[in-house]
Amino acid sequence: MAASVTLRGLYAITAGDTATAIGLTEQVARAMTGGAQVIQYRDKSGDPMKRLAEADALSRICRRAGVPLLINDDVTLAAQVSAAGVHLGSDDATLATARNRLGPTALIGVSCYNDFGRAEQAAADGADYVAFGSFHPSPTKPLAVAADPALLIRARRELTVPAVAIGGITPENGRALIDAGASMLAVISGVFGATDIEAAARRYADLFDT
């Protein structure tokens, strides 16, 4: 497990289909300046060359900034660009496969949706964090299952790994999720869909200081 990484704060997930006036690396740089503690590269375009080029560029700037870069779903891509780790969903590689490929220090997270049993198993199998959601309606995944904040309360009480909250999180509703037990708030459009990415990221990051 990646024990040296402290998982607390804003977890910013790139939005591959968000049209902005600046490139992806600049978007991520601004999110990190605003206080993002983890970056996840998420791109569903299916273009392997685009994904490799973007992930490699992000891996470089994240390493320079000292911020972990995780790759959504793709263990092979994470290995190719020497990312800090990977985030796995229910249809992705197993945690054991990812750990064997990426090594003992890789940061590996698992989507657990609204399934606490899945979170317990992931923690037992060596996940570095578990993610629950969607806590609010999400423009990225409008059909996502609904999660109750009680999951976060239980996770803080019963699990030995941090819990990440995702799904429709705003600066206005995020604090309640932190209070319930979320160590990180995972945000896509709330950061990368904003006109001022740095300011948007800072609003989320500031929730952890109050």
N, C-alpha and C positions, 0 to 999 in steps of 0.2 A: 504493500500500500504506500501511497505517496504521503508519508506521515509529516513531511516538512512543510506541506502546503496548508495554510490556514484558510478554511473555506467559510468566509463570512463577508457579506456585502453584496454588491450588484454583480450578477452573472449575465452578461450581455451576449445575446445570440444574434448572429448576423441574419439579415433578411435578404436573400438572394434576388428577390423580385421587387425590391424597393428602389424606385428610380430616384436618384438624387443628383445634384450637380457636382458631387465629388466622388472619387473612386473609393473602392472598398477599403483599401489600406488606410486612407485618410479618415474614413468613417470610424474605423476601429481605433485609430490613434486618438481621435477626439473622444471616443467613449472611454478609453483608458485615462486620458487626461481628466475626464469628468469623474473618475473614481471607480470604473469597472475593475473588479478583482479577478474575474475569469472571463475569457472570451470563448464562445463556441462558434465554430464555422459550420453553418448549415446552408447547404445549397442543394436544391432538388431538381436542378436543370438537366441532369443526366449527361452533361458534357464533360467527359473525363479530363480533357486537356485544360478546360477552363477551371475545373475544380482543383487540379493539381497545381496550376499556376497561382491561383488565388490562395490556396492553403499554404503553399510554400512561402509566398510573400507575407502572409499573416504570421506564420511560424517565426519568421525572421524578426518582424517588428515586435511581436509579443515577447520573444526571448530578450531582446534589447531592453524592453520595458520591465522585465521580470514578472510578467503576467502570464499565467498558464493559458495555452491554447488547446482546446479540446475539439475534436472532429466529430460531427454528428454522424452516427451510424456506421462509419467506414473505418474499420481497423487497418486495412491495407493502406489507405491514404494517410492515416495517422502515422504509420510507420515510415512511409515514403518521405514525409516532410519533417520527421522527428518532432512531432507535436508532443505536448505534455501528456496527452491521453486521448480518451474517446468517451463519447456518451452513447449508451446503448438503449434501444427501444425493444419492444417485445418481439419484433420480427428480425432483429439483428443477430450478430454473432453472440455466442454465449460469453459470459464473463470469463470463464476459464480460458476460452480461446483467445480473447483479447489480452488477458494477463500473460499467457504463454508467448504471444507475439510481441507485446510491447514491453514486457519486463516488470520486475517487482516494484519499480518506482513510478510506473505510469499512473496517472490519475484517471480512474474509471468510475463513471457514474451510470446509474440505471434508472430508466423511467419506470415508475411504479403506479402511475395513474391514480386510482383510488383504492388500490389493493395493498393493504398493510401486510398481508402474508407474503406478497412478492417482495416487499421491502425487507422483511425479516430474513427471507432467504438470500437476498442480494447482500445484505450486511454480513450474514454468516459465510457467504462465499468469497468475501473480500472486497466488496465494492467500497469505494472511498466516500461516496455519498449516494443518497437516494433522492429521487425527484417525484413530487406529487403534484397533481393538477388534472384538470383545469379548475382553478378556484373561482374564476370569473369568466364570462363569455370572451372567447378569444377570436380576434379577426384572422389569426394565422390558422387556427384549427377550430372552426366553428362547430364541428361535430364531436369535439373531444368530450370524454366522460367528465362528469362533474365531481369535484373533490370537496370534502368538507374540512374546515380548519381543525376539526377534532383529530384528524390524521396527524397534524403537526404536533398537537399536544401530546398525543400518544408516542410519536416518534421521539420527542425530546425526553420522555419519561422512560422509554423502553429500548431504544436503539443506541448503539455505540458510534454511529456515523451521523454526519450532518444531514439535515433534510433541506432540500431545495424546493421552493414553491414556484409554480409556473401557471400561466393562463390568465390573460386579461388584467395583469397587475399594473396599477397606476400608482403615482406618488400618494394619491388620496386613500387607496385601499391597502397599500402595501404594509403599513405599520402594524395593522391588526394581525397580519400573517407572521410578521417577525415576533410579535408578542405571543402568538400561539406556539411558536417554536421553529420557524423557518430561519435557518442560518444564512441562506442566500435567497434573493429574489431573481428569478430568471425572466428576462424581458427581451422581447424582439421589437415589435413596432413602437413600443413606448420610448425606445431609445433610437433605433435606426430609422424610424419613420418620422422623427422629429425634425423640424427645421434647424434647430440648434442642438446637435447631438451632444456636445459637451455639457451644455446646460441641463439637458434632459437627464443625462447620466448622473450629474451631480445631485439632482433632486432625489433620485433613488438612493444614491450613496449616502446622502445626508440622513436618510431615515434610520440608518444604523448608528448614528451619533447622538440620537435624541432618546 
